[in-house]
Amino acid sequence: AGMKTFFPDLPLNSGFYRVFEVIAPENSIVDARWPVAVTGFLMPFEKIMNAIYEIWSQIMPERATACAFNLEYLLTGGRDLRHKEKPIFMFYDWLPGGWGGRNGKDGANVTTASFGVGLMSQPVEGQERANPILTTAFQIQTDSAGPGKWRGGLGVVKTSIMRDAQDPVISYICDRERAVVWGINGGLPSMPHGLTLTRAKTGKPEWLGSVFSDMPIESGDIFSRPTAGGGGFGDPLERDPSLVLEDVIDEYVSIERAAKDYGVVIHAIDPEICAYELDMPATEQLREQIRAQRVAWMRSDPTEVARWYQEGKIDQLDAVRQYGVILEWDTGALLPKSTQQFREMLEKRTIAQWQ
């Protein structure tokens, strides 16, 4: 997938690969030695692929692309009480997401992860027949795409209910909860990955994050997880406002995020008939305000940003895209090291392109 992105006309045969020398430092993630555990290799594999995309993007800017989403896996199992024999069931699911924005094009929406182009999602009807699980939502996730002059592709959100099951447990492996999908050339990040569990007994949503195993659940519990979109390419304040309006009409971008991420002011006239109005004078004014303040926002005191999040003054996307701060998304506790690394990334890939 990586090579075909940049060399679509070249055959990928042994002669092609002989011109490359791969240097893999010993005892690193790309050359792990015994007894280092290497299970779940797809998580680092996709990061390596996105790093290669970025290298080629610098060499061939005409084909440059931002970071794609990370594949995620959900596994839940137990005994199926819909049948007299109570057979063991195992529900194994993965979701599509968004690829990064490209030089001159938006990223691909709702597609498979970069390691397995052509991999298809499982039909929910088949899943429901084989497992005591009911899917109540499976749709594009509004605001999941990383903003940019060319936005990232969009991810999805899938919500399911555990039905009649005995002793069910749930496990989840993903990534990009903290190292959020990044943009390039001034583009902004996408959104954190993670699963939310709403227990039937309490009705309260609980953020479980992106990696956990053998979590006991019960019949009636609801689990929902979004997948990230791709990172944005180019300064989002340079995106054609008419394209932002089109994204709002398509429910790819909310009116609120159109203003915050793109500086585009849109008024809802009658959403039922997709009637919206683009306010160009207000857009020009808002974009000037954002240009004057956004670098300072990205360098705000992280402890203050964490407090604003805990007080409900900002949301998750504000923390990530406007302030470059990574938190424990359930409690709002600041993650200093993750924030430092995330901001260093933003300085290089995003902020440097604004100045």
N, C-alpha and C positions, 0 to 999 in steps of 0.2 A: 504493500500500500504506500509506504513512504517513497520508494523509488519511482513508482508509477505516478505519484503526485508531481514529481519534478521532471521525470523523463518518460512521458507517456508514450513516446514513439520508439523507445529502445527495448529490444527483447531482453528479458532478465534471465540470461543464461550464465554458464560458468565463466565464459570469457569476460562478461561484464563485471562480475565480482572479483576477478583476478586483479583488476587494477586498483583495488582498495586494500590497504593494510589496516587491520584492526588491532589497536593497542588497548588491551584490557588490564588495568593495574591489578596486581595480585591482592587478594583479600579485600576486594572492593565488591560493590553490589553487582558488578558485571563479571566478576571472576571469584565467586565465593568458594572457599575451601572448607573441607571437613574440619569441625563438625557444625559449621554454620547452617542453620535451617534455611531452606530455599522454597518451601511450599508457598502457594499463592504467587507464583512467579509473574502472573499477568500484571500485577500492580507496578513493579519496577519496569517490566517490559514496555508498558505504554509510556512511561516517563522517558525511557530511552528513545522510543520512537519520536516523541514530541521534541526531545532535545535535538534529534537528527533533523526534524522538520525545521527547527530554528536555525541550525547551521546552514542548511541549504537555502533557507529564506534570505540569509545574508549574502550568499553567493549568487543566488538567482532571485533578486527582489521582485521580478515580474511574476513569479509564482509563489511569493511568500504567503505563509499561512500561520495563523495563531494556534495556540494549544487546543487540542480536542479534549472532550470529556473522558473520564476514566470509567471503564466497564465496572459494573457492580453485580454481585451475586447475592441472592436471598435463598436460604434453605430453611424449610420448616417441615416437621414431621411429627408423627404420633400414631395413634390408632383411629381408624375411620369408623365412627359409630353409626354411620348411615347403613352399614351392613351388619348382619347378624354375627358374622365371623370376626368382626372388628379387625380387619386386616391392617397391617402397617402401611402407611402412606408416606411418601417423600415428595414434597413440592419444591422443585428447583427452578428458579426463575432468574432471568436477567432482562435488563431494559436497554433500549436504545437511548441515544443522547445527541448532543450537537457537536459538530466539528467547528474548527476555528474559522473566523472571518479571513478572507483572502484579499489579495491586492486586486481590487476591482470587482469583487463579488462577495456577497454574504456567505457565511458558512452553511453547510448542508444541515437541514433540520432532521431531527428524529432518525438518525441512522446508526448503524452498528459501530462498535468501537474500532479504533484504528488497527488493532491486531488482527481482526477477522472480518474484512469487508465481505459483505454478502450474507453474514450470519443473520438469521431472521428471528423475530420475536415469536414466542409461542402463542397460539390463539387461546384466549381466555376460556372459550367454550370447552376446549379439550382439557384445560387445566381444572375447570370446575367439575367436569365429569369424573376425572381421576382422583380428585382431592376434595375434602370437605372445606373448600375455600370459595368465597363469593367475591368477585371483583366488582366494586361499586364505581370505580373511576379509573380511566386510562386515557389520558389526554395530554395535549401539549401544555407545558408549564409556562404560563405567562411570566415574562421578565427573566427567564432562565438564560437567555443569550447574553454573552459579554458585549457591552456597548462599544461601538467603534464607528468610524466612517463607513466601514463595512462590518456589520455586526456578526457575531458568531451565530451558528445554527442553534436551534432551540432543543431543549430536552423535554422530558415528559414527567408526569406524575402518575403513579399507580397506587390505588388504595384498595385494600382487600380486608375481608372479615373472616376470621376463623369460625367455622360453623361447628357441627357436632363432632368433636374429637376428644380422645382420651389422652391426657398427659402430653399435650403438644409442646414442642420447644421451637425456638426460632434462632437462626444464626444469620449473620450478615457480614459481608466483606466488601469493602469499597476503598475509596481513598479520596483525596481532594477535599476533605473536611477542613483541613487547615492550610495545606498547600493548594489553594483554590486555583482552578483553571485560569491561566493567565492570557492577557492580550499582548500584542506587540505593536511597535510603531505608534505608541500613544493610545492604544486600545485599552479598555478596562477589563477586569476579570469577570468571570461568570458568577457562580454561586456555590456555596459549600454543599457537599454531599452529606447525606445522613438519613436515618430512618426515625420516624416518630411512631410511638405505640400509644394507643388510647385504650385503656383497660375498661372492660364493660362494667366492672364494679365501681369505678370512680368517675368515669367519663372525662378524666383529665388527660390531655396529651403529655407524653413523656418523651423527650429527645434522647435517643439511645446512641446516636452518632453513627460512625461509618464502619466500626469494627467491634463485633461482640459475638459470643458463641453460647449456645445452649441456654438461651433465656426462656424460662418457663412462661407460657402464656395459657389462656383459657378460651373456651368457646365464647364468642361474642366480642373478643378483643379485635381492635382494628389496627392494622399496620399500613403506613403510608410512606412512600419514599419518592422523592423527585430525583431526576438525573440532571446534571449540569448541562448547560449549553456550552458552545465553544467560546473561546476568548475573542475579544473584539480586535479588529485590525484598523489602525489609524485613529486619529482624534475624533471622538464621538461628537464634538462640537462642530465638526466639518461635515457631518452627515446631512444629506439633503433633507430639509424638513418635510418635504412631500413623502419621502420614504418612511420617515418616522410616523407620519399620519397614516400611511398605509399599514404599518405594523400595528398601530393602535386599532384600526378597523378590523384587522385580522386577529386581534387579541393576542398578538405576539408580545406587545409592550403595553403596559398600563399607562394611563394618562399621568399618574404621579411620577413614574420612572421616566417617562418621556421628558418631563421637566427636569428632574434631578440628574439624569444621566446624559441627556442630549441637549438640554437647554431649550426644548421645544414646547411651546405653550399651545395646548389643544383644548378646546371647549366641547363638551358633550352636548349636542343639540337633541338628539333622540337615538340613543344606542340601539333601540329595538330595530331601527331601520338603518343602522350603521351611519347615522348622520352626525358628523363631527366637523368642527371648524378650526382651521389653523390660524393662529393669531401671530402674524409675522412681526408687527412692531414689538409686541411683548416678547417674542422669541429673540429678536436681536438684542433687546435690553437684558434679558435673562442670560444670554450667552456671554455678554460682556461682563456681567457680574460674576459668573462662574469662572471665566478666564482669570479674573483679577484675584480670586480667592482660593482656587482649587489646590494650588501647590501648598499653601499654608494649611488647608484642611488635611492634606495627606501627611503633614508633619505635626499635627496636633498631639498634645500629650495623650498617650494611649490610656493612662489611668482615667483621665477625664472622659474619653470616649467610652470606656467600659462603664463608667457611672451613668452616662447618658443612656446607654443600652439597657442597663438594669432599671432605670427609671422610666423606660418606655418612650424616651424622646427620639430615639433613632431605632431603626430595625436592622436586621442582619445585612441586607444589601447596602444600607448606608455605611455600616461599619467596614464592609469589605471594599466597596467601590469609591466611597467618598473620603474615608479616613484611613484605609489600609491597615485595619486592626483586626487581629484574629482573637476570638474569645472562646471560652466554653459556652456553646450556644444555648445550653439549658440554664445555666446560672449567670452568665455574663461575666464570669471571672476572666481576667486578662491572662493571656498566654504570652509572656514577654519574649521568649525565644522565637516562637512562631511568628509573632508580630515583627520582630527585628528582621527575620529572614524574608518575610513577605514584603516588608517595606524596601528592603534592599533590592528585591526583584522588581518592585514597582518603579524604583528610582531608575533602574537600567532600562526596562522595557517600555515604560509608560511616561513617567514624568520628564525624563531627558528629552523626549520627543515633543513635549509641550513648549519647551523654552527656546 
